[in-house]
Each structure stands twice: as C-alpha cells, then as structure tokens.
Amino acid sequence: MKDLVEFIVKALVDNPDQVTVSEIEGEKTTVIELRVAQEDLGKVIGRQGRTARAIRTLLTAAATKDKKRIVLEILE
C-alpha cells in the first residue's frame, strides 16, 4: 500500500523527491503517513479534498481483499 500511495503522489506533485511515505501497521488497521513539500500540499489535497478522497478510495478498495482498514494521513 505504501508503494501505491508513493506512486500516485509522485505523479501529482512538482517535487517528487520530497515525498515521504511511512506505514504504521496495526492488527487490523494500517496508518499511512504522507509528507510532501509545502507548495505541493494543495495538489495532493485537491479542490475540496477530492484528490485526497480519491486516493483514500483506492486504498480502501485495495485493502478490502486483505480484510484490513487503511487510514491515510496527510501531514504538513
């Protein structure tokens, strides 16, 4: 899942070298923390959060087959 988020976000931003993704795994829930450059934050979130919501939807669909729950946190 970490690789999926990294692939999607690096395609969206102007500074792909500043994208960092960390994964914290729990028993049934996985938290993915995403950090991008300050000027790329708006591109990752999108208008009214549409891009972030779309990324979360893809993660949910991918995690369903593993019977896990994934939470994406976009950090500043």
HUJONOR-V141776 format. One record per residue. N is the residue number from 1. PHI is phi in radians with two decimals (* if undefined). Layout:
# HUJONOR-V141776
N_PHI ; N_PHI
This chain:
# HUJONOR-V141776
1_* ; 2_-1.06 ; 3_-1.16 ; 4_-1.11 ; 5_-1.10 ; 6_-1.09 ; 7_-1.10 ; 8_-1.14 ; 9_-1.20 ; 10_-1.10 ; 11_-1.29 ; 12_-1.55 ; 13_-1.61 ; 14_-1.48 ; 15_-2.05 ; 16_-1.17 ; 17_-1.31 ; 18_-1.71 ; 19_-1.48 ; 20_-2.21 ; 21_-2.21 ; 22_-2.18 ; 23_-2.16 ; 24_-2.04 ; 25_-1.68 ; 26_-1.98 ; 27_-1.19 ; 28_-2.12 ; 29_-2.18 ; 30_-2.08 ; 31_-1.86 ; 32_-1.93 ; 33_-1.78 ; 34_-2.08 ; 35_-2.16 ; 36_-2.31 ; 37_-1.13 ; 38_-0.99 ; 39_-1.29 ; 40_-1.69 ; 41_-1.06 ; 42_-1.14 ; 43_-1.21 ; 44_-1.30 ; 45_-1.34 ; 46_1.44 ; 47_-1.18 ; 48_0.94 ; 49_1.38 ; 50_-1.16 ; 51_-1.16 ; 52_-1.09 ; 53_-1.12 ; 54_-1.15 ; 55_-1.12 ; 56_-1.12 ; 57_-1.13 ; 58_-1.09 ; 59_-1.13 ; 60_-1.10 ; 61_-1.13 ; 62_-1.22 ; 63_-1.44 ; 64_-1.07 ; 65_-1.20 ; 66_-1.59 ; 67_1.01 ; 68_-2.16 ; 69_-2.09 ; 70_-2.10 ; 71_-2.05 ; 72_-1.78 ; 73_-1.97 ; 74_-1.72 ; 75_-1.76 ; 76_-1.57
